[in-house]
């Protein structure tokens, strides 16, 4: 009987150890839930940031498309005075764009320094209402042939002057 009782105790302690090894303690469960919660919050913030970046990219693409359209209006303008005075243009996503240009000829034949300024009446959220850029335009539609002739003559005279100085 003694052996039976000893075997029974041995078997019952074995079952208790086996039972405690198969279950999780409360602290293990709490730690696992905390780790899962932190991972979920990091993933959600990364997902939110990706969505916001995509939205900003779309807004910037729309702004760039409107800027290109207004720039095209400047390039299509046949007269210099009208190009400098500017105009208005209804954009697709930023409302009415009012533009004007400051145009100056350079020392290079048919090359113009242009400062283009645009104001948007209804800019998309987070985008500027004003935009300014500097362009160098070669032979725009309002380039005048008499200016070209004058510039060429000035350059010829300058080149001849240099040749005389160098005894060429």
Residue frames as a rotation matrix with the C-alpha (Angstrom) as fourth column:
UNK 1
0.567 0.823 0.000 0.00
0.823 -0.567 0.000 0.00
0.000 0.000 -1.000 0.00
UNK 2
0.328 -0.552 -0.766 2.85
0.220 -0.744 0.631 2.19
-0.918 -0.376 -0.123 0.70
UNK 3
-0.719 -0.613 0.327 4.05
0.421 -0.011 0.907 1.76
-0.553 0.790 0.266 -2.86
UNK 4
-0.095 0.777 0.622 0.65
0.965 -0.082 0.249 2.59
0.244 0.624 -0.742 -4.22
UNK 5
0.757 0.387 -0.526 0.47
0.557 -0.803 0.212 5.74
-0.340 -0.454 -0.824 -2.16
UNK 6
-0.097 -0.876 -0.473 3.96
0.132 -0.483 0.866 6.76
-0.987 0.021 0.162 -3.17
UNK 7
-0.721 -0.120 0.682 3.20
0.662 0.170 0.730 6.06
-0.203 0.978 -0.043 -6.85
UNK 8
0.310 0.924 0.225 -0.04
0.943 -0.328 0.051 8.00
0.121 0.196 -0.973 -6.54
UNK 9
0.615 -0.150 -0.774 1.75
0.270 -0.882 0.386 11.03
-0.740 -0.446 -0.502 -5.07
UNK 10
-0.499 -0.867 -0.002 4.44
0.224 -0.131 0.966 10.79
-0.837 0.481 0.260 -7.70
UNK 11
-0.493 0.413 0.766 1.82
0.867 0.152 0.475 10.59
0.080 0.898 -0.432 -10.46
UNK 12
0.604 0.784 -0.144 -0.21
0.795 -0.605 0.046 13.47
-0.051 -0.142 -0.989 -9.00
UNK 13
0.277 -0.578 -0.767 2.89
0.097 -0.778 0.621 15.73
-0.956 -0.247 -0.159 -8.70
UNK 14
-0.721 -0.501 0.478 3.74
0.476 0.144 0.868 14.81
-0.504 0.853 0.135 -12.30
UNK 15
-0.011 0.818 0.575 0.27
0.980 -0.104 0.167 15.90
0.197 0.566 -0.801 -13.41
UNK 16
0.719 0.259 -0.645 0.60
0.480 -0.856 0.191 19.19
-0.503 -0.447 -0.740 -11.54
UNK 17
-0.232 -0.879 -0.418 3.95
0.059 -0.441 0.895 19.94
-0.971 0.183 0.154 -13.13
UNK 18
-0.700 0.029 0.714 2.63
0.695 0.262 0.670 18.96
-0.168 0.965 -0.203 -16.52
UNK 19
0.368 0.921 0.131 -0.41
0.928 -0.372 0.011 21.17
0.059 0.118 -0.991 -15.99
UNK 20
0.589 -0.184 -0.787 1.62
0.220 -0.900 0.375 24.20
-0.778 -0.394 -0.490 -14.91
UNK 21
-0.541 -0.841 0.004 3.97
0.202 -0.126 0.971 23.86
-0.816 0.526 0.238 -17.86
UNK 22
-0.489 0.401 0.775 1.11
0.872 0.207 0.443 23.93
0.017 0.892 -0.451 -20.39
UNK 23
0.610 0.791 -0.036 -0.59
0.792 -0.607 0.069 27.09
0.033 -0.070 -0.997 -19.14
UNK 24
-0.246 -0.619 0.746 0.54
0.458 -0.752 -0.473 30.74
0.854 0.226 0.468 -19.39
UNK 25
-0.413 0.085 -0.907 0.83
0.869 -0.262 -0.420 32.86
-0.274 -0.961 0.034 -16.34
UNK 26
0.654 0.738 -0.166 -1.07
0.680 -0.670 -0.299 36.14
-0.332 0.082 -0.940 -16.10
UNK 27
0.292 -0.625 -0.724 2.11
-0.171 -0.779 0.603 38.21
-0.941 -0.052 -0.334 -16.49
UNK 28
-0.708 -0.534 0.462 3.02
0.308 0.356 0.882 36.37
-0.635 0.767 -0.088 -19.71
UNK 29
-0.009 0.805 0.593 -0.40
0.998 0.048 -0.051 37.10
-0.070 0.591 -0.804 -21.16
UNK 30
0.748 0.271 -0.606 -0.20
0.339 -0.941 -0.001 40.79
-0.571 -0.205 -0.795 -20.16
UNK 31
-0.184 -0.901 -0.392 3.27
-0.161 -0.366 0.917 41.12
-0.970 0.232 -0.077 -21.74
UNK 32
-0.661 -0.021 0.751 2.09
0.654 0.476 0.589 39.44
-0.370 0.879 -0.300 -24.94
UNK 33
0.418 0.882 0.219 -0.94
0.902 -0.373 -0.219 41.75
-0.111 0.289 -0.951 -25.18
UNK 34
0.568 -0.277 -0.775 1.28
0.037 -0.932 0.360 44.81
-0.822 -0.233 -0.519 -24.54
UNK 35
-0.571 -0.819 0.062 3.72
0.042 0.046 0.998 43.78
-0.820 0.572 0.008 -27.30
UNK 36
-0.380 0.525 0.761 0.84
0.917 0.319 0.238 43.13
-0.117 0.789 -0.603 -29.70
UNK 37
0.661 0.675 -0.328 -0.67
0.656 -0.732 -0.183 46.55
-0.363 -0.094 -0.927 -28.85
UNK 38
0.162 -0.688 -0.707 2.61
-0.158 -0.726 0.670 48.36
-0.974 0.003 -0.226 -29.47
UNK 39
-0.764 -0.443 0.469 3.13
0.334 0.351 0.875 46.55
-0.552 0.825 -0.121 -32.79
UNK 40
0.004 0.860 0.510 -0.43
0.997 0.039 -0.074 47.37
-0.083 0.509 -0.857 -33.86
UNK 41
0.710 0.259 -0.655 -0.01
0.315 -0.949 -0.034 51.07
-0.630 -0.182 -0.755 -33.00
UNK 42
-0.307 -0.880 -0.362 3.28
-0.158 -0.328 0.931 51.26
-0.939 0.343 -0.039 -34.94
UNK 43
-0.712 0.084 0.698 1.67
0.645 0.472 0.601 49.60
-0.279 0.878 -0.390 -37.97
UNK 44
0.380 0.921 0.084 -1.36
0.903 -0.350 -0.248 51.91
-0.199 0.170 -0.965 -37.82
UNK 45
0.492 -0.245 -0.835 0.81
-0.010 -0.961 0.277 55.04
-0.870 -0.128 -0.475 -37.62
UNK 46
-0.662 -0.746 0.072 2.91
0.017 0.081 0.997 53.83
-0.749 0.661 -0.041 -40.56
UNK 47
-0.390 0.619 0.682 -0.26
0.914 0.352 0.203 53.16
-0.114 0.702 -0.703 -42.56
UNK 48
0.644 0.634 -0.428 -1.64
0.613 -0.763 -0.207 56.62
-0.457 -0.129 -0.880 -41.69
UNK 49
0.045 -0.723 -0.689 1.64
-0.179 -0.684 0.707 58.29
-0.983 0.092 -0.161 -42.70
UNK 50
-0.785 -0.313 0.535 1.61
0.401 0.401 0.824 56.43
-0.472 0.861 -0.189 -46.02
UNK 51
0.094 0.904 0.417 -1.95
0.992 -0.051 -0.112 57.60
-0.080 0.424 -0.902 -46.74
UNK 52
0.674 0.126 -0.728 -1.09
0.259 -0.963 0.073 61.21
-0.692 -0.238 -0.682 -45.87
UNK 53
-0.378 -0.886 -0.270 2.04
-0.107 -0.248 0.963 61.12
-0.920 0.393 -0.001 -48.05
UNK 54
-0.597 0.238 0.766 0.00
0.771 0.435 0.465 59.75
-0.223 0.868 -0.443 -50.95
UNK 55
0.512 0.857 -0.055 -2.58
0.829 -0.510 -0.229 62.52
-0.225 0.071 -0.972 -50.51
UNK 56
0.391 -0.466 -0.793 0.16
-0.070 -0.875 0.479 65.18
-0.918 -0.132 -0.375 -50.43
UNK 57
-0.668 -0.674 0.314 1.69
0.215 0.229 0.949 63.69
-0.712 0.702 -0.008 -53.56
UNK 58
-0.145 0.716 0.683 -1.63
0.989 0.134 0.069 63.92
-0.042 0.685 -0.727 -55.40
UNK 59
0.747 0.420 -0.515 -2.05
0.462 -0.885 -0.052 67.54
-0.477 -0.199 -0.856 -54.28
UNK 60
-0.040 -0.857 -0.514 1.47
-0.159 -0.502 0.850 68.41
-0.986 0.116 -0.116 -55.44
UNK 61
-0.674 -0.155 0.722 0.82
0.608 0.438 0.662 66.71
-0.419 0.885 -0.201 -58.79
UNK 62
0.346 0.883 0.317 -2.34
0.936 -0.301 -0.184 68.78
-0.067 0.360 -0.930 -59.24
UNK 63
0.643 -0.193 -0.741 -0.47
0.071 -0.949 0.308 71.98
-0.763 -0.250 -0.596 -58.36
UNK 64
-0.452 -0.892 -0.012 2.33
0.006 -0.016 1.000 71.12
-0.892 0.452 0.013 -60.81
UNK 65
-0.375 0.407 0.833 -0.21
0.910 0.330 0.249 70.43
-0.174 0.852 -0.494 -63.56
UNK 66
0.725 0.675 -0.134 -1.83
0.653 -0.736 -0.176 73.83
-0.218 0.041 -0.975 -62.96
UNK 67
0.286 -0.718 -0.634 1.57
-0.117 -0.683 0.721 75.56
-0.951 -0.132 -0.280 -62.97
UNK 68
-0.661 -0.523 0.538 2.44
0.417 0.339 0.843 73.88
-0.623 0.782 -0.006 -66.29
UNK 69
0.091 0.788 0.608 -0.90
0.995 -0.044 -0.092 75.03
-0.045 0.614 -0.788 -67.75
UNK 70
0.836 0.173 -0.521 -0.30
0.242 -0.968 0.067 78.65
-0.492 -0.182 -0.851 -66.69
UNK 71
-0.155 -0.966 -0.208 3.30
-0.062 -0.201 0.978 78.51
-0.986 0.165 -0.028 -67.98
UNK 72
-0.480 0.054 0.876 1.91
0.807 0.418 0.417 77.32
-0.343 0.907 -0.244 -71.32
UNK 73
0.656 0.754 0.040 -0.36
0.728 -0.618 -0.296 80.39
-0.199 0.224 -0.954 -71.41
UNK 74
0.462 -0.598 -0.654 2.74
-0.200 -0.789 0.580 82.58
-0.864 -0.138 -0.485 -71.13
UNK 75
-0.536 -0.776 0.332 4.53
0.113 0.324 0.939 80.65
-0.837 0.541 -0.086 -73.87
UNK 76
-0.233 0.539 0.809 1.53
0.953 0.294 0.078 80.87
-0.195 0.789 -0.582 -76.22
UNK 77
0.558 0.437 -0.705 1.18
0.372 -0.892 -0.258 84.64
-0.741 -0.119 -0.661 -75.80
UNK 78
0.444 -0.376 0.813 2.17
0.889 0.069 -0.453 86.21
0.114 0.924 0.365 -79.16
UNK 79
0.460 -0.230 0.857 2.95
0.114 -0.943 -0.314 89.74
0.880 0.242 -0.408 -77.91
UNK 80
-0.499 -0.795 -0.345 5.59
0.511 0.052 -0.858 90.82
0.700 -0.605 0.380 -75.40
UNK 81
-0.730 0.247 0.637 3.44
-0.526 -0.799 -0.292 93.50
0.437 -0.548 0.713 -73.73
UNK 82
0.376 0.924 -0.075 0.52
-0.704 0.337 0.625 91.09
0.603 -0.182 0.777 -73.28
UNK 83
0.277 -0.363 -0.890 2.91
0.400 0.885 -0.236 88.48
0.873 -0.291 0.391 -71.85
UNK 84
-0.789 -0.612 0.053 4.23
0.242 -0.390 -0.888 90.99
0.564 -0.688 0.456 -69.32
UNK 85
-0.428 0.714 0.553 0.73
-0.801 -0.584 0.133 92.13
0.418 -0.386 0.822 -68.34
UNK 86
-0.970 0.026 0.243 -0.35
-0.097 0.871 -0.482 88.54
-0.224 -0.491 -0.842 -67.80
UNK 87
-0.348 0.895 -0.279 -3.84
-0.556 0.042 0.830 87.15
0.755 0.444 0.483 -67.73
UNK 88
-0.180 0.351 0.919 -6.16
-0.858 0.402 -0.321 84.88
-0.482 -0.846 0.229 -65.77
UNK 89
-0.471 -0.008 -0.882 -6.61
-0.568 0.768 0.296 81.19
0.675 0.640 -0.366 -66.32
UNK 90
0.466 0.701 0.540 -9.15
-0.884 0.342 0.319 78.78
0.039 -0.626 0.779 -64.81
UNK 91
-0.634 -0.760 -0.143 -7.17
-0.734 0.649 -0.200 75.86
0.245 -0.022 -0.969 -63.43
UNK 92
-0.152 0.567 -0.810 -8.49
-0.121 0.803 0.584 72.36
0.981 0.186 -0.053 -62.81
UNK 93
0.223 0.212 -0.951 -7.86
0.740 0.598 0.307 72.19
0.634 -0.773 -0.024 -59.07
UNK 94
-0.489 -0.494 -0.719 -6.60
0.853 -0.444 -0.274 75.53
-0.184 -0.748 0.638 -57.68
UNK 95
0.370 0.749 -0.550 -9.32
0.550 -0.653 -0.520 77.91
-0.748 -0.110 -0.654 -58.82
UNK 96
0.950 0.021 0.312 -8.56
0.265 -0.587 -0.765 80.97
0.167 0.809 -0.563 -60.90
UNK 97
0.131 -0.970 -0.205 -4.86
0.870 0.013 0.492 81.65
-0.475 -0.243 0.846 -61.53
UNK 98
0.996 0.037 -0.078 -3.77
0.004 -0.918 -0.396 85.23
-0.086 0.394 -0.915 -62.12
UNK 99
0.325 -0.934 0.147 -0.33
0.834 0.356 0.421 85.46
-0.446 -0.014 0.895 -63.67
UNK 100
0.967 -0.184 -0.178 2.11
-0.244 -0.874 -0.421 88.14
-0.078 0.450 -0.889 -64.76
UNK 101
0.544 -0.822 0.168 5.67
0.835 0.550 -0.014 88.07
-0.081 0.148 0.986 -66.04
UNK 102
0.673 -0.514 -0.532 8.69
-0.381 -0.857 0.346 90.33
-0.634 -0.030 -0.773 -65.87
UNK 103
0.737 -0.332 0.589 10.65
0.639 0.626 -0.447 89.81
-0.220 0.706 0.673 -69.10
UNK 104
0.563 -0.648 -0.513 14.16
-0.503 -0.761 0.409 91.08
-0.655 0.028 -0.755 -69.78
UNK 105
0.897 -0.344 -0.279 16.36
-0.105 0.448 -0.888 90.31
0.430 0.825 0.365 -72.77
UNK 106
0.652 -0.758 0.022 19.81
0.256 0.247 0.935 88.92
-0.713 -0.604 0.355 -72.03
UNK 107
0.061 -0.736 -0.674 23.12
-0.695 -0.516 0.501 89.47
-0.717 0.437 -0.543 -73.81
UNK 108
-0.775 -0.255 0.578 22.57
0.141 0.822 0.551 86.21
-0.616 0.509 -0.601 -75.69
UNK 109
-0.769 0.473 -0.431 20.59
-0.621 -0.391 0.679 86.49
0.152 0.790 0.595 -78.90
UNK 110
-0.114 0.892 -0.438 16.96
-0.462 0.343 0.818 85.36
0.880 0.295 0.373 -78.51
UNK 111
-0.369 -0.009 -0.929 17.41
0.699 0.656 -0.284 84.41
0.613 -0.754 -0.236 -74.86
UNK 112
-0.029 0.483 0.875 15.08
-0.360 -0.822 0.442 86.06
0.933 -0.302 0.198 -72.34
UNK 113
-0.934 -0.188 -0.304 15.11
0.240 0.301 -0.923 86.10
0.265 -0.935 -0.236 -68.55
UNK 114
-0.163 0.966 0.199 11.51
-0.256 -0.237 0.937 85.69
0.953 0.102 0.286 -67.36
UNK 115
-0.998 0.022 0.058 10.20
-0.052 0.212 -0.976 85.89
-0.034 -0.977 -0.210 -63.82
UNK 116
-0.387 0.903 -0.187 6.73
-0.077 0.170 0.982 84.34
0.919 0.394 0.004 -63.80
UNK 117
-0.958 0.154 0.242 4.43
-0.256 -0.078 -0.964 84.99
-0.130 -0.985 0.114 -60.83
UNK 118
-0.430 0.850 -0.304 1.12
0.077 0.370 0.926 83.21
0.899 0.375 -0.224 -60.24
UNK 119
-0.798 0.325 0.507 -1.62
-0.580 -0.189 -0.792 83.71
-0.162 -0.926 0.340 -57.66
UNK 120
-0.722 0.575 -0.385 -4.21
0.292 0.758 0.584 80.97
0.627 0.309 -0.715 -57.12
UNK 121
-0.297 0.698 0.651 -7.65
-0.681 -0.633 0.368 81.96
0.670 -0.334 0.663 -55.85
UNK 122
0.672 0.581 0.460 -8.50
-0.740 0.501 0.449 78.59
0.031 -0.642 0.766 -54.26
UNK 123
-0.315 -0.858 -0.407 -5.32
-0.775 0.480 -0.412 76.62
0.548 0.186 -0.815 -53.54
UNK 124
0.396 0.384 -0.834 -5.67
0.079 0.891 0.447 73.08
0.915 -0.243 0.323 -52.29
UNK 125
0.967 0.054 0.249 -5.22
-0.238 -0.161 0.958 72.59
0.091 -0.986 -0.142 -48.56
UNK 126
0.604 -0.793 0.081 -1.61
0.304 0.323 0.896 72.86
-0.737 -0.517 0.436 -47.50
UNK 127
0.005 -0.591 0.806 -0.42
1.000 0.020 0.008 74.32
-0.021 0.806 0.591 -50.81
UNK 128
-0.636 -0.332 -0.696 0.76
0.423 -0.905 0.045 77.91
-0.645 -0.266 0.716 -51.37
UNK 129
0.524 0.850 -0.056 -1.53
0.499 -0.360 -0.788 80.53
-0.690 0.385 -0.613 -52.90
UNK 130
0.737 -0.365 -0.569 1.43
-0.605 -0.731 -0.314 82.21
-0.301 0.576 -0.760 -54.62
UNK 131
0.521 -0.626 0.581 4.08
0.590 0.756 0.284 80.71
-0.617 0.195 0.763 -56.87
UNK 132
0.733 -0.389 -0.558 7.07
-0.593 -0.767 -0.244 82.37
-0.333 0.510 -0.793 -58.54
UNK 133
0.497 -0.634 0.593 9.63
0.570 0.753 0.328 80.87
-0.654 0.175 0.736 -60.88
UNK 134
0.183 -0.553 -0.813 12.49
-0.613 -0.711 0.346 82.10
-0.769 0.435 -0.469 -63.02
UNK 135
0.644 0.082 0.761 12.77
0.475 0.737 -0.481 80.90
-0.600 0.671 0.435 -66.61
UNK 136
-0.389 -0.673 -0.629 15.25
-0.389 -0.499 0.775 81.42
-0.835 0.546 -0.068 -69.41
UNK 137
0.528 0.705 0.474 13.37
0.229 0.419 -0.878 81.23
-0.818 0.573 0.060 -72.69
UNK 138
-0.673 -0.738 -0.048 15.03
0.056 -0.116 0.992 80.79
-0.737 0.665 0.119 -76.06
UNK 139
-0.965 0.249 -0.076 13.13
-0.141 -0.258 0.956 82.22
0.219 0.934 0.284 -79.04
UNK 140
-0.515 0.857 -0.018 9.70
0.407 0.226 -0.885 82.64
-0.755 -0.463 -0.465 -77.49
UNK 141
0.056 0.640 0.767 6.76
0.994 0.038 -0.105 83.60
-0.097 0.768 -0.633 -79.70
UNK 142
0.926 0.346 -0.153 7.23
0.343 -0.938 -0.043 87.30
-0.159 -0.012 -0.987 -78.85
UNK 143
-0.046 -0.990 -0.135 10.90
0.505 -0.139 0.852 87.39
-0.862 -0.029 0.506 -79.84
UNK 144
0.840 0.387 -0.379 11.33
-0.051 -0.641 -0.766 90.22
-0.540 0.663 -0.519 -82.37
UNK 145
0.584 -0.616 0.529 13.60
0.812 0.445 -0.378 89.92
-0.003 0.650 0.760 -85.39
UNK 146
0.580 -0.401 0.709 14.76
0.024 -0.862 -0.506 93.57
0.815 0.310 -0.490 -85.24
UNK 147
0.737 -0.342 0.583 16.00
-0.656 -0.152 0.740 93.03
-0.165 -0.927 -0.336 -81.66
UNK 148
0.718 -0.457 0.526 17.77
0.388 0.889 0.243 89.92
-0.578 0.030 0.815 -82.90
UNK 149
0.586 -0.492 0.644 19.46
0.635 -0.215 -0.742 91.93
0.503 0.844 0.187 -85.67
UNK 150
0.653 -0.324 0.685 20.53
-0.482 -0.875 0.046 94.64
0.584 -0.360 -0.727 -83.21
UNK 151
0.742 -0.363 0.564 21.96
-0.421 0.401 0.813 92.07
-0.521 -0.841 0.145 -80.81
UNK 152
0.674 -0.500 0.544 23.80
0.681 0.706 -0.195 90.28
-0.286 0.502 0.816 -83.61
UNK 153
0.584 -0.455 0.672 25.27
0.268 -0.673 -0.689 93.56
0.766 0.582 -0.271 -84.82
UNK 154
0.692 -0.321 0.646 26.40
-0.702 -0.508 0.500 94.43
0.168 -0.799 -0.577 -81.28
UNK 155
0.720 -0.417 0.555 28.05
-0.005 0.796 0.605 91.03
-0.694 -0.438 0.571 -80.93
UNK 156
0.666 -0.485 0.567 29.80
0.718 0.213 -0.662 91.41
0.201 0.848 0.490 -84.30
UNK 157
0.590 -0.420 0.689 31.17
-0.220 -0.905 -0.363 94.78
0.777 0.063 -0.627 -83.29
UNK 158
0.712 -0.307 0.632 32.31
-0.655 0.034 0.754 93.40
-0.253 -0.951 -0.177 -79.93
UNK 159
0.723 -0.435 0.537 34.03
0.428 0.892 0.146 90.45
-0.542 0.124 0.831 -81.62
UNK 160
0.602 -0.500 0.622 35.77
0.548 -0.308 -0.778 92.74
0.580 0.809 0.089 -84.13
UNK 161
0.673 -0.333 0.660 36.93
-0.583 -0.789 0.196 94.95
0.455 -0.517 -0.725 -81.27
UNK 162
0.711 -0.403 0.576 38.46
-0.292 0.577 0.763 91.95
-0.640 -0.711 0.293 -79.53
UNK 163
0.686 -0.449 0.573 40.15
0.711 0.583 -0.394 90.83
-0.157 0.677 0.719 -82.73
UNK 164
0.628 -0.447 0.638 41.69
0.070 -0.783 -0.618 94.29
0.775 0.433 -0.460 -83.21
UNK 165
0.687 -0.354 0.634 42.96
-0.726 -0.342 0.596 94.26
0.006 -0.870 -0.492 -79.62
UNK 166
0.541 -0.453 0.708 44.55
-0.064 0.817 0.572 90.87
-0.838 -0.355 0.413 -80.09
UNK 167
-0.157 -0.556 -0.816 45.86
-0.864 -0.323 0.387 91.68
-0.479 0.765 -0.430 -83.60
UNK 168
-0.020 0.288 0.957 44.05
0.050 0.957 -0.287 88.70
-0.999 0.042 -0.034 -84.98
